Amino acid sequence: MDDLSEKLAGLLNDPDTMDRVRKMAENILGGEKESAEPEPNNPLNNIGSMLGAEEMQSIFSIISRLNHTGNDNRTQLLTALKPHLSEPRREKVDTAIKILKMIEVLPLLKDSGILKL
């Protein structure tokens, strides 16, 4: 567990890695920036041709896990509390739910080799 903590600390201290993780999380979790037209130089446009079947399977399992993580007790409690909170705290609850989703998916990312931890 300490090894994982050290690696997470290393990721958090590297600005380039944090930027990549942030962009990946925004794409997966539906970030605030949604464009109607795809960017011409965006490498995500050709992701199918760049990845093999095994990598695509890993990505689909991670996305599937993200879509089904809202059923745990912690997320249900936070969601139930939201109507009773002020707007700034509701935003914090939304952020906490996204963090819980990412924490649950982190072992899958590690096992798939996407983050190379």
C-alpha positions in Angstrom: 0.0 0.0 0.0 2.9 2.3 0.7 4.3 1.6 -2.7 1.0 2.7 -4.3 1.0 5.8 -2.2 4.5 6.7 -3.3 3.6 6.2 -6.9 0.5 8.3 -6.5 2.6 11.0 -4.9 5.0 10.8 -7.8 2.1 11.2 -10.2 0.7 14.2 -8.3 4.1 15.9 -8.3 4.7 15.6 -12.1 2.8 18.4 -13.9 2.8 16.6 -17.3 1.4 13.4 -15.9 -1.2 15.3 -13.9 -2.3 17.1 -17.0 -2.7 13.9 -18.9 -4.6 12.3 -16.1 -6.8 15.4 -15.8 -7.6 15.3 -19.5 -8.3 11.6 -19.4 -10.6 12.0 -16.5 -12.4 14.9 -18.1 -12.9 12.7 -21.3 -14.1 9.7 -19.3 -16.3 11.6 -16.7 -17.7 14.1 -19.2 -15.8 17.2 -18.6 -17.2 20.7 -18.9 -15.7 21.3 -22.3 -17.8 19.4 -24.9 -17.2 20.4 -28.5 -19.7 19.7 -31.3 -16.9 19.2 -33.9 -13.9 16.9 -33.2 -10.5 18.6 -33.2 -8.6 17.8 -36.3 -5.3 17.2 -34.5 -6.8 15.4 -31.6 -5.1 12.0 -31.2 -8.3 10.6 -29.6 -10.0 10.7 -33.0 -7.9 7.8 -34.3 -7.7 5.9 -31.1 -9.2 2.7 -32.6 -6.4 2.5 -35.2 -3.7 3.1 -32.6 -4.7 0.5 -30.0 -4.9 -3.2 -30.3 -7.8 -5.4 -29.3 -6.4 -6.1 -25.8 -6.0 -2.4 -25.1 -9.5 -1.6 -26.3 -10.9 -4.4 -24.1 -9.1 -2.8 -21.1 -10.5 0.6 -21.9 -14.0 -0.7 -22.3 -13.8 -2.6 -19.0 -12.6 0.6 -17.3 -15.4 2.7 -18.8 -17.9 0.0 -17.9 -16.6 0.0 -14.3 -16.9 3.8 -14.3 -20.5 3.7 -15.4 -21.4 1.1 -12.7 -19.6 2.6 -9.7 -22.5 4.8 -8.6 -24.1 1.9 -6.7 -21.8 1.7 -3.7 -22.9 2.9 -0.3 -20.6 5.9 -0.2 -21.9 7.3 -3.4 -25.5 6.7 -2.5 -25.0 8.5 0.8 -23.4 11.5 -0.8 -26.2 11.6 -3.5 -28.9 11.4 -0.8 -27.3 14.3 1.1 -27.0 16.6 -1.9 -30.6 18.1 -1.7 -29.9 19.2 1.9 -26.7 21.0 1.1 -25.9 24.5 -0.2 -24.8 24.9 -3.8 -21.0 25.1 -3.0 -21.2 21.9 -1.0 -23.2 20.2 -3.7 -20.3 20.9 -6.1 -17.9 19.5 -3.5 -20.1 16.3 -3.3 -20.0 16.0 -7.1 -16.2 16.3 -7.0 -16.0 13.7 -4.2 -18.2 11.3 -6.2 -15.9 11.7 -9.2 -12.9 11.0 -7.0 -14.5 7.9 -5.6 -15.1 6.7 -9.1 -11.4 7.3 -10.1 -10.2 5.5 -6.9 -12.3 2.5 -7.8 -11.0 2.4 -11.3 -7.3 2.9 -10.3 -6.6 -0.8 -9.8 -8.0 -1.5 -13.2 -5.7 1.1 -14.7 -2.8 -0.3 -12.9 -3.5 -3.9 -14.0 -4.1 -2.9 -17.6 -0.8 -1.1 -17.8 -2.3 2.1 -19.1 -0.7 4.2 -16.3 2.4 2.0 -16.0 2.6 2.4 -12.3 
